[in-house]
Amino acid sequence: MARLLPGLKLVAVTDGNLGSNINPPAGLLYAGVFRDLTVICAAELGEIRPGDLRPGWLAEGAGRRVILHSMHSVSDFLGFAAWGADGTLERALCLSPGDGIVEDRGDRLPFERAYWAGRHPVEDDDEPYPLPFHPLDLGEDALAALCGFVIEGMPLAGMPDQGRVPLAGFRLGVPQMTLQRSHGRPIVQPSAIDVDSQVRRLGDGLDYLIVDVGGQNYLQAAIGGRYDIPAGVFWVERREGSPDLHFRCEVDTLEEVTEIYRGYLNDQDGWGDRHWEQIWL
């Protein structure tokens, strides 16, 4: 957990289990490390698009197959994905009746085919369901096929008793750093891998990115062509505790933006040999 959330204080709480703590509230996290298997249950994985999984968490599974499974019964949200041992995405799907099909990458897996073929329609007398099947029904089959257990469906022979799968519990301290993005949930206590990979998404899925260390101290960058920023450049701004200590520089390449962020993470420097203009917002 210290590797996944570097610098964040973690306090051990009473152990839980996969049956009772698979969907912990914000501020709690449950994890189990077994032979050839690591399980993580966290609030930030609820209603998460596979493409938004923090890279540092994915990197923790290097050399092993990684499975993401996220469902929410209130919004009928489903997101699941599988990556191979070499980090290659094998399959990712994310959909809900409110947003439709958000991600659909890779070859559809065997347990999906009957759903896409229309053999599991949603029976609704009031109005047509906006999807050809119910996401939570597919989600249970995905959980069974990818993880070997179910939450609400009838367990099959050989499936484990989730109440007997122990998980260590942790209370998360107040984050010292938050990574905010133009799209996707904020990432609390991001690793250097998380920040570096998200910076490289600027202009390719992200419009802006903010590293907030609290107390009006932050570093932010945005792409040109939006927010009154000239096209073809990036604006990088940092605030040093108050509105009268707000500075901006303009750089031409994403590599320069990456260099600034790396310096900021290393020692709160990141100024570099650039012209920073003081501005008032």
N, C-alpha and C positions, 0 to 999 in steps of 0.2 A: 504493500500500500504506500510505503514511503517512496518507492520508485515511481509509482503512478501519480502521486500527488506530492511532488518535491516541495519541501518547505512548509507544508501544511501540518499543523498539529493534529495528531490522531490520538484519541483517548479510547482505550478498550472498554467496551460495555459487555453486558451479558451475552454469551454466545446465543446464536439463533439456529435456525435450520431452513432448509430449502422450501419446506412447506409453508412456514409461517412468515418468512422474511424475504420472499422472492421479490417483493415490491416495497422496499423500505421508504419511509417518508424522507423528505429533504433533510439533510444534516446527519443522516445515518447511512452506513455502508456495511454490507456483509460480504465476506469472501471466504472461500475454502480452497486450499491447495492440497490436492491428492496426487497419487501416482499418475502421471501423464494427463492430468486434468486440473485446470484452475477455473473456479466459478466466481464471478463478480456480480453482485446485485446492488444497483445504485439508482437513486432517483433520476440522475441525469441521463440514464439510459431509457427512461420512459418517454414515449412518443418522440424518439430520435430517428431521423432519417439515416440510413446506413452511410451515406456520403458525409454526414456530419460527425461520425465517430471520431473522437480525438485520436490523432495519429500516434501519440505516445502510448495509448492503451493498446492500439493495434500492434505496435512494435514490441510490446511485452510478449506477444505470442509468436515472435519470430521463430521459425523452424517447426511450428505446430499449426494445425488447422484452427482457425478462429471462427466462432459462431456468434452472431449478434441476433438477439430476439427481443422484440419490444411490442407490447400490446397495451391498449387502453380501452376498457369496456365502455366508458362514457362517450367517447368520440368514435368508437369502432375503428380505432387506428391499428394498423399492423405494419411493422417494419422488420424485416429479417435479412440477413446476409451471411455469406460464407466465403472465407478467404483460404486459399491453400497454404501449405507450409512455406512456400516461397513468397508469400504476401500477395499473390495474384488473386484478384476478385473472381470468384467462381459464379456467384449469383447474388443479386440484390433486388429486393422488392419493397416498395413502400406505397401504401394506399390508405385512403379513408373515404367515406361517403362525402365528406365536406370538401376535400381537396382533390378527389379523384386519384388517378395513378400518378404518383410523384416520381418514383424511380422504378424502372423495370429493366435491369441490366443482366446480361448473361443468359445462358440457356435455362429454360424452365425445368425444374426438378420433377422427378416422377410423381411425387405426391401432389403436385400442382395441376397436373394435366386434366384431371376430371373437372376441376373447378373452371379452368379456362374453356373447357369444352361445353360448359353450360349444364353440367349434370348436378350442380348444387345451387339452384336458384333460390333467391330469398322470397319466401311466401309473405306477401304484404297486401292486405285487402284495401288499404287506404290509398297508396300511391306506389308507383314502381320504385324499387330500390335503385339508387344511382350506380351500383356496381353489379356485375354478373353473378356475384356470390357474396356471402358475408365474410368480411376480413377476419373476424374472430374464429369462425369455423376453420378457415384455412390456417389461421395462426396456431390452433391446437394441433392440426396435422403436421405443421412445420416443426412445432416443438417436439412432437413425438419422433419425427423422422431425423431431425438434426441433433436433438439433445437427449432423446430416450426417455422422456416422461411427459405427462400432460398436467395441466392445472385444473381444468373443469371437466374434461372429458373422462370417459371410462378408461382407467389404466389397463394396459394389456399385460398379459402374462410376461413376467421377467422384468417389468418396470420397477424401479426402486420405490421404497416408501420414503417420500420426500421428507417426512418428519424425522427420519433417522439419518438424514444427510446433514451433518453439523456444519455451521458457518460461523466464523469469528466475526463479532460485531465491533464496529468503530463509530464513535461520534466525531464528526469533522469539525475542527476549529474554524474560526472566522478566517476566510481566505485572505492572504496577504496580497494576492494578485488575481485579477480577473481578465480574461481575454474576451472582449466583446466584438461581435461580428455583425456585418450588415444582414447576414442570413444565418439562422441557426441559433441554438441556445448559447449563452455565455459559457465559457470554459473556465471553471474555477481552478486556481493554482496550476496553470498550464506548465508543462515541461518545455524545455528548449526545442524539442522536436515538434511539439504542438504549435508553438509560435512560428517556428521557421516554415513549417508546411503551410500554415494559414496565410502567412505573408505572401507565399508564392501563388496563392489563389487570388490575389488582388488582380482584378481585371479578367479573371476566369472563374466567376461564380461569386466573388466578393467585391463590393464597392468600397468598403472601408474596414479598418481593423483598429481596435483600441486595446492597449495594454494599460490597465488601471491598477496602480499600486496603492490607492487610497490617499485621503487628505489632499485632494486636488493635485495629485501627482499622476500624470499619465503621458503616454506616447501614442499618437494616432497617425494613421496614414490613409489617404484616399486617392482613388484613381482620377485621372483627368477626363474631361468630357462630361462630368457630373458635378453637382454642388458648386457651380460657377468656377470650376478649376479648368484651366486651359487643357485642351486635348493633347495627348502625347507626353504628359509629365505627371509626376506624383507630388502631392503636397504632404509633407511630414511635419507634424506639430507636436510640441511637448509643453506641458505645464509643470511648473516647479513650485506648486503649493498655493498659488494665488493668481487672480486674473492679471495682475500686472507683471507676472513672470511667465508669459505665454509667448512661445517662439515658433517660427515657421521657417522651413527651408524647402526649396523646390529641387527635385532631382529628376533625372531623365530615365533611369533604368530601375527595374525591379531589384537587380543585384545591389544597387546602392541602398534601396529601402531595406533589404535584408540585412545589409551590413550595419545600418543604424540600429535596427531592432536587436541584433546580436550583441552589439556594444551596450545597449541599454540593459539587457538581461544580465550581462556579465558583471557589470559594476555600476550600473546606473549612469554610464557615460554616454556613449552613442552619439556624441556631438560630431565627432569626425572633423575633417578639414573641409568644412562647408560654411556657407554664409547663412547664418540663422538671423532672421529679422524678428524683432520684438513686435508683437501685434496686440491689440486690445479688442476683445470680443464683447 
